[in-house]
Amino acid sequence: MNIAIIGASGYVGSALLAEALARGHAVTALVSNPSRLSPSEGLRVVQADAQSPDGLAARLSGHEAVISAFSGHAQEDVLGYYLSGMRSIIAATKAAGVPRLLVVGGAGGLEVAPGVQLLDTPQFPAQWKATAEGARQALALLRDETVLDWTVLAPSAHLEPGERTGVFRLGRDQLLVDQGGASHVSLADYAVAMIDELERPAHSRTRFTVGY
């Protein structure tokens, strides 16, 4: 499949890129700094500004799907930067005529009790609140979207480097926890779940989550 990954050199994006290439997909990596990625078979690296919908649309044209690993957590205005970027990505994907948009979501918007989201609990880390709120508001933007076939994949509470096991659970709007009460998934297994969804769509126009 011919796909574009926005933010392919980032923490999550690099794992998605590795998994997609390992499965033989042709990937255009859209990044702000192309020098961060090394040449690889099946990979085309293109400089792009996620905040520029017209320029981004030109780079997305001709792809079968877009995966957004766009993030604003390194910016001063994390929430504002992320939301403006997501609006740009949605507009550019539509303008380019790409039918599918898969988005890296956040665990903060998942429920830990009926009507209670993780982000709104006292124990949610303060340093990640703006990022989590951005993901929550981006999901609301997508739910209002009437053209794109979109999917959001939210990780578990802890998304950390680890083994690619290929063994995990999928859920919808509730935070997944293991038998010990921990909510976690490896970065590699998160990427497996996302590329599985790319290849075998099962969550059209909805959010789902992955965890152990």
C-alpha positions in Angstrom: 0.0 0.0 0.0 1.2 3.5 -0.8 0.9 5.5 2.5 2.1 8.8 4.0 3.1 9.1 7.6 3.1 12.6 9.1 5.7 12.9 11.9 7.5 9.7 10.9 10.7 10.7 12.7 9.0 11.2 16.1 8.6 8.9 19.1 5.5 7.1 17.8 5.9 7.9 14.2 9.3 6.1 14.0 7.7 2.9 15.3 4.9 3.2 12.8 7.4 3.8 10.0 9.4 0.7 11.0 6.4 -1.5 11.1 5.0 -0.3 7.8 8.3 -0.7 6.0 8.8 -4.2 7.5 5.4 -5.2 6.0 6.5 -4.0 2.6 4.4 -0.8 2.3 5.6 2.1 0.3 5.9 5.0 2.7 6.3 8.7 2.2 7.7 10.1 5.5 6.5 13.7 5.9 8.8 15.4 8.4 10.1 18.8 9.3 13.7 17.7 9.3 14.5 15.0 6.6 18.0 14.5 7.9 16.7 12.7 10.9 15.7 9.7 8.8 18.1 7.3 7.0 17.5 5.9 3.5 15.6 2.6 3.4 14.0 0.5 0.8 10.4 1.5 0.2 10.9 4.9 2.0 10.6 8.4 0.5 11.4 11.2 2.8 9.8 14.6 2.2 10.0 17.9 4.1 6.6 19.1 5.1 4.9 21.6 7.3 1.8 20.2 9.0 0.6 23.7 9.7 0.4 24.5 5.9 -2.7 22.8 4.5 -2.0 23.7 0.9 1.6 22.6 0.9 0.7 19.4 2.8 -2.1 18.5 0.4 0.3 18.6 -2.5 2.6 16.1 -0.7 -0.3 13.8 0.3 -1.8 13.6 -3.2 -1.6 10.1 -4.7 -1.5 8.1 -1.4 -4.0 5.5 -0.4 -4.0 6.5 3.3 -2.5 9.0 5.7 -1.3 8.1 9.2 -0.8 11.1 11.5 1.7 10.9 14.3 1.7 14.7 14.5 2.5 16.0 18.0 2.7 19.4 19.6 4.3 18.5 23.0 7.6 20.1 22.1 5.9 23.5 21.5 5.3 26.4 23.9 1.6 26.4 23.1 1.1 22.6 23.0 -2.7 22.7 22.7 -3.0 25.5 20.2 -0.2 24.1 18.0 -1.6 20.6 18.0 -5.2 21.6 17.2 -4.2 24.0 14.4 -2.0 21.2 13.0 -4.8 18.7 13.2 -7.2 21.0 11.4 -4.6 21.5 8.7 -4.0 17.7 8.4 -7.7 17.0 8.1 -8.2 19.8 5.5 -5.1 18.6 3.5 -6.1 15.0 3.5 -9.5 15.9 2.1 -8.0 18.3 -0.5 -5.6 15.7 -1.6 -8.4 13.2 -2.2 -6.9 10.6 0.2 -9.8 8.5 1.5 -8.4 7.3 4.8 -6.9 9.1 7.8 -5.5 7.2 10.8 -4.6 9.2 13.8 -2.4 8.6 16.9 -4.7 9.4 19.7 -4.2 9.7 23.5 -5.1 7.7 26.5 -6.4 10.7 28.4 -9.8 10.7 26.7 -10.5 7.0 27.6 -12.9 6.3 30.5 -11.7 4.9 33.8 -15.2 4.8 35.2 -18.6 5.5 33.5 -18.5 9.2 32.4 -15.0 9.8 33.9 -12.0 10.2 31.5 -8.5 9.5 32.6 -7.5 13.1 31.8 -10.0 14.4 34.4 -8.7 12.3 37.3 -6.4 13.9 40.0 -3.6 11.5 39.2 -3.2 12.5 35.6 0.4 13.9 35.1 0.3 17.7 34.7 3.0 17.8 32.1 0.8 15.7 29.7 -2.5 17.5 30.2 -2.2 19.9 27.2 -1.2 17.0 24.9 -4.1 14.9 26.2 -6.6 17.7 25.9 -5.4 18.3 22.3 -6.1 14.6 21.5 -9.5 14.8 23.1 -10.5 17.9 21.1 -9.0 16.4 17.9 -11.3 13.4 18.3 -14.3 15.8 18.6 -13.2 17.4 15.3 -13.0 14.1 13.6 -16.4 13.0 14.9 -17.8 16.1 13.2 -16.1 15.1 9.9 -18.5 14.0 7.2 -16.1 13.2 4.3 -13.0 11.3 5.5 -13.0 7.7 6.6 -11.0 8.3 9.8 -9.8 6.1 12.7 -8.1 7.1 16.0 -6.0 4.6 17.9 -5.5 5.5 21.5 -2.7 3.8 23.4 -2.8 2.6 27.0 -1.8 5.0 29.8 1.9 4.0 29.4 3.3 3.7 25.9 6.9 2.8 26.3 9.7 1.1 24.3 9.5 -2.7 24.6 9.1 -6.0 22.8 7.0 -6.5 19.7 4.9 -9.4 20.9 1.9 -9.1 18.6 -0.3 -10.2 21.5 -2.6 -7.6 23.0 -6.2 -6.6 23.5 -8.3 -4.1 21.6 -11.0 -2.0 23.2 -13.2 1.0 22.5 -13.7 3.9 24.9 -12.5 2.4 28.2 -8.9 2.3 29.4 -7.5 -1.2 29.2 -5.7 -2.6 32.3 -3.9 -5.9 32.8 -4.5 -8.4 35.7 -2.3 -6.3 37.9 -4.2 -3.1 37.3 -1.5 -1.6 35.0 -2.4 0.1 31.8 0.4 -0.3 29.3 1.5 -1.3 25.8 4.8 -1.3 24.1 5.5 1.2 21.3 6.2 -1.7 18.9 2.8 -3.4 19.7 1.0 -0.1 19.3 2.5 0.1 15.8 1.4 -3.4 15.1 -2.2 -2.5 16.0 -2.1 0.6 13.9 -0.7 -1.1 10.8 -3.2 -4.0 11.3 -6.0 -1.4 11.1 -4.4 0.1 8.0 -4.4 -3.3 6.3 -7.7 -4.7 7.6 -10.0 -1.8 8.5 -12.2 -2.7 11.4 -12.8 0.7 13.1 -14.1 3.1 10.5 -15.1 6.5 11.8 -14.4 5.6 15.4 -11.7 5.4 18.1 -10.3 2.3 19.5 -7.5 1.4 22.0 -4.8 -1.2 22.5 -3.3 -2.6 25.6 -2.3 -5.7 27.5 
